Amino acid sequence: MPSLRFDLWPTRAFAALALKNMFLSPVSLLVYVLALAPFWLRSTATGDYIVVAFITALLFFGLYVVNLFIRRKLEHDEEPVISKNNLGCYITFAVVRRLRNRGNVTLPKLLLAASGTKRGLFILRQLGKEQKEFLQRCMEGVSKRDDVLLFIGEAVECAKELGEKRVDSNAILFAFFKRGGVFKEFLNECDVSLDDVRTILKWEGFHEKISQREWLFHPHRLVRSLGTIGRSWVQGYTNDLDMITRDVSGYVVWEGEHRGVLVHEKEIEIAVQVLSRASQRNMLVVGSVGAGKRTLVQNVGYLLRKQELEKGLPLTRQLVLKTEELMSGFSKPDEVLLRALKKGEKAGKVLLIIENIALILRSKDTNLRNVFTKFLESNKVSMFAIAVGEDYHNFVKTDPVLDGLFEKVYLSDTTDDETIAVLMMRYFELERKYKVHVTYRAFKSLMALSKRFIGKGAMPGKARAVLDDAVIAARDDHRKYVGDGHIRRAVSLKAHMDVTEISGDEKQKLLRLEDALKSNIMGQDKSVESLVSTLKRARLDINAGKRPLGTFLFLGPTGVGKTHTAKVLAREYFGSTDALIRLDMNEYSNEDSVFGVIGDPNPSEKSEGFLTKQVQDRPFALILLDEIEKAHQKVLNLFLQILDEGKLTDSRGVTTDFRNTIIIATSNAGALFIRDFIKSNQGKTKEEFKTALMDTILKEKIFSPEFVNRFDEIILYYPLSIQEAIKVALIMLQDIVKEIEEKKGYIVRVEEDVVVEIVKEGYSIEFGAREMRRVILDMIENFLAEYLLRNEVKRGDQILIRRQDVVSDEPKTDSRL
């Protein structure tokens, strides 16, 4: 068996390079010009250009044929290699042309050549590096003495792994990265793994496929561009129809040939089949904003036109209805539409695309609606309409007759692979326009953050919008690369929340959060610790899944700080109590209360669900479900879905994302048990107390085991001790005293004995500290009102409040202790 060798001379790639240098190099072109110059000068003198023009045309036609041969047979060689024993036959033209001293190929030369090609530069830019940086870092890891034959064998295997027949720059760089050493250190600096490199190479392969379009003067393109002339003339004049429509027949063909990627392929196939029928050829595409409804319509239009061209059929005119102009530009839009559609029927082979069908259907013009419905039943004019989910539920589904006239396809979010393909296509456009590159890490952030934090809209639309903003931001910053930071800032603006990387100040804020909460919430350290742990995980993107960030059930008697915990948390972490969405579950105690959460399904009611609307507007929020045990079972079932799946679909078909919320449900369930347990079991531990309370709640069927188990943690709030109640009173006093000082300028001091009296009046085991704020306001405000009436006080003066000023020593007949 012949031994393997590596020789570039007897290869197609080398032959292509030799022919290019011989016939198509700048020097060759200069020779052609100099050779033709005397003939042109003579023709200028005689005025006879026929012969010289013929010679020139013949020359350039010959060069065209040579160039075509090199492109199709040598550069992009799909034929079997000339010799399998010569590994040089596997090397592509792009790599060979960049190799220096091709008779003595070494690994440093291969590294230099591979990193300098178009494909190599794309891969390095995905890593956020330029060729110079890469070579400075990695050239030391290769040597002239390394076995080239062994390395090329490894590169051939890498090419096979990537699904390619030849060894191009991608396979060579992959082989280097697989070798580890300095290349592994380089990848670590770029914060990518070898699996990430595989993904980058997959994207690069897609980029290469898209960029290898047929060149302008390719024979196939010339034939196709001339093949449709005159075919649509047989349809005649349609002035009334043309007045309210825009012909996109040519545009969809151009877009289809340049799109390079199809998403929602199953839905496209269904639509093409329906629109190719002999009758009932009306389609309705339903999907969220950004799901790709208009793109699907364009792709279907392209495939329909392609099908007609291949079969030699009459071409369908694809017309977009100018809905806004029809509705606002004519006094009688129904008559205009009627005349236009009659022209369409007479012409035949018309596809009417309606990009906003809801605009027509929500109109109060019944005549217009009747005309529209009449022509939906026509077999000569097909209609291809678009609607968002909410409009479909409100204006189409409510009319069974109208609904039955459409075949429907429902678009969901694209898959990750489809989304990446769409984003890459958009990125190629932006890269050419702005000369800004998007790194692999930036793409990963773009996908993950758009999906997680932007609630409204669907993929790939919302991710594409973020990409556009991030590229423009990088350009404005005069940066060559879009980094993870640009992506996070763009997502933050669209999601109305801060998802930028954690700064030093934010880290300190997280570390101090537990102490800040404990200083405001007395006697409930365990609940505070659990909450803070959840927030740390969420902020660092740890354990980010399909459920809400954290779900907690707070159990305990009245007045021990359950609701107060949620308020303090919203203020300390989210920056404001405005981030708190509170639902008083007393208001959701009957069966119809479900509509208060998700909205009324009856379109005439026009009511939105309170909770879904609030979360759509503020997707990063703390949801407080106060006294959850008062809610109706159907309402609890809705929350089961939210706790389990992190999303909820309302009555209009709109899905709300709850994954960026923290949900806290509070309950006074078992209050009587708590009172009796504390009185009779003073020696029991807190864990024994929690176990006994949960057993009682489940036994009395206040909550089902399924509901309780959906929470991340059940946190028990214990009755406050006297010392803890005094601390609570001090916190409340500080807030009131601070408010007085800020508004009036008086410095109020309260003696310790007054605090003790406040606790005696305002705290009890049964009602907790719920009455304490009222007692404080009564005592302090009553005293201050009396004091200010009797004394002249100016800003900056100090007022001391003593026990005898606010408490009478007469015996109490109704003490709470």
Secondary structure, DSSP 8 states (H G I E B T S, - for coil): ----B--STTSHHHHHHHHHHHHSSHHHHHHHHHHHHHHHHHHHHH---HHHHHHHHHHHHHHHHHHHHIIIIIIT--S--S-TTBGGGGB-HHHHTT-SSTTS--HHHHHHHHHHSHHHHHHHHHTT--HHHHHHHHGGG--TTS-HHHHHHHHHHHHHHTT-SSB-HHHHHHHHHHT-THHHHHHHHTT--HHHHHHHHHHHHHHHHHH----TT-HHHHHHHHTTTTGGGGG---HHHHHTEEE-HHHHHHHHHHH----SHHHHHHHHHHHTSSS---EEEEE-TTS-HHHHHHHHHHHHHHHHHHHT----EEEEE-HHHHHHH-S-HHHHHHHHHHHHHHH--EEEEES-HHHHHT-S-HHHHHHHHHHHT-SSEEEEEEE-HHHIIIIITT-HHHHHT-EEEEE----HHHHHHHHHHHHHHHHHHH--EE-HHHHHHHHHHHHHH--SS-TTHHHHHHHHHHHHHHHHTT-SEE-HHHHHHHHHHHHTS--S---HHHHHHHHHHHHHHHHHSTT-HHHHHHHHHHHHHHHTTTT--SS-SEEEEEE--TTSSHHHHHHHHHHHTSSSGGGEEEEEGGGG-SGGGHHHHHB-S-GGG--B-HHHHHHHH-SS-EEEEETGGGS-HHHHHHHHHHHHHSEEE-TTS-EEE-TT-EEEEEE-TTHHHHHHHHHH-TT--HHHHHHHHHHHHHHTTSS-HHHHHTSSEEEE-----HHHHHHHHHHHHHHHHHHHHHHH--EEEE-HHHHHHHHHHH-BTTTBTTTHHHHHHHHHHHHHHHHHHHS---TT-EEEE-HHHH---S--SS---
